[in-house]
C-alpha cells in the first residue's frame, strides 16, 4: 500500500483529521476527492448496510469517483478518530508532479485491484457457465452485458454475437417482454413467467424466466438479472392437455356411455366371464368401464410424474358421478414398485394425500394370475376407527404400449358391497377381467 510514502513531511499540508462517527463522504454525492488513510478505522456503508471496513495504513479510498468522475458509490464513515491525506480533484496534477512516488504507488495499487477484479470476474463467468439455467445480465437500457454457456444453448446465439445488443431481440413478442419487465419492476421479482423466443435453428421455443431488477443504494434502476430454462416440451404437453381437457370435461358423460357401449358391443374383457346375477354383473361392468376410462386418462400423467393432473382427473371421476351410486370411495395410483404416487378419496375422515409415498409392497395382491385385477384385504385406521377397520380394494394393472406402469386401485365401499351386491373379498376374487 502507500504506508511508506505517506510519512513524507511534505504531505502534511494535505493531512485532514476526522472525529469518531464523522461521515467523510456520502453515497450519491458528487465529491471526487481522493483519500489515503494515515491512521484510524473506516466503515464502508452501502445503502443502510455496512459492507466492509478499512483499517490498513496507506489504504486508498474514494478512488472510483475520483477516477471515473461519477457520484460516490458508497458512504465512508469513521469508526475512530481518523487522519487521512485528502487530495482535491482539481489539484491532482500538481500533486502527482510534486510527489511522483505517490503516483507510482497509486498506479501499482490500481493495477493490482484491476488484476484482482479481472480474476474475480473470470471466476464468476466460469461459475455461471456451470449453471444449468441460462443467465443474462442487462443494463438499464436493456443491453446485454453478459450471458453464460447455457444461454447460448437456450437462445441459439453466442455471447459475442449478442453483447450490447437489446435483449428484446431474442423474444418472439418483444411487447410481452416489456410488459413482463414492467411487472418485474413493480414487484421486484417474478417467478416462472413463460416467454416465447425464436431460436435460429429450432424455431419457436418457450423459456421459463425468473427475473430480478437490480438497484443501486439510492433505489435507482441499474439493470436486470434473468434466469431461463427451456420448457418447450412441458409447454407443448400442457397445451395438449388443455385441449384434451377442454374437450374431455364437457364430454365426460358421453365418453363414459360410449365406452360402456363398446364394452358391451365388443367386450374389452371378454374372456372368462362367469355366471353372475344382474347386480354382480353391473358391478363388474362399472369397474371395467371406469378402469378403461381412468387408465386412458391417467397413464401419460403417471409416466410424466404429473401428480396435479392425476389429482384433477381422479376428482373429476367422482364429480361426474356425484348423483350416482359409486361402489368405491377412493382411488390410489401405485408406481412400478407399488409406492403410492397419488391418492384421492371422497371419505371426509380420510386424508388421502397423506398416503403419497407410502408402500403397498407388504400387502398381498390376491387373485387369479390370468386376470388383470387383484383383490387386497387390509386394515386401516382413521379418526373414526382408531383400532382399525377392514378395507377391500381392487387393483388393476396399468399398462401402456405393453409397458407395465403400475397399479390403479379402487378402494371399495365395504358396506355397499355387502348390502347391495352380496359380495366380500372372496367373491371379488372370482371376477375375471381379461383383455381381448
ABEGO torsion letter per residue (X at the ends): XAAAAAABAAAAAABBBBBBGBBABBBGBABABBBBBABEBBBBBBEABBABBBABBGBBBGAAAAAAGBBBABBBBBABBBBBBBBBAAAAAAAAAABAAAAAAAAAAAAAAAAAAAAAAAAAAAAAAABABBBBBBBAAGBBABBBAAAAAAAGBBAAAABGBBAAAABABAAAAAAAAAAAAAAGBBBGBBBBBBBAAAEBBBBBBBBBBBBBAAGBBAEBBBBBBBAAAAAAAAAAAAAAAAAAAAAAAAAAAAAAAAAAABBABABGBBBBBAAAAAAAAAAAAAAAAAAAAAAAAAAAGBAAAAAAAAAAAAAAAAABBBABABBBBBBAAGBBABBBBABAABBAAAABGBBAAABBBBEBAABABBBBBBBBBBAABAAEBBBBBBBBBBBBGGBBAEBBBBBBBAAAAAAAAGBBAAAAAABBBBBX
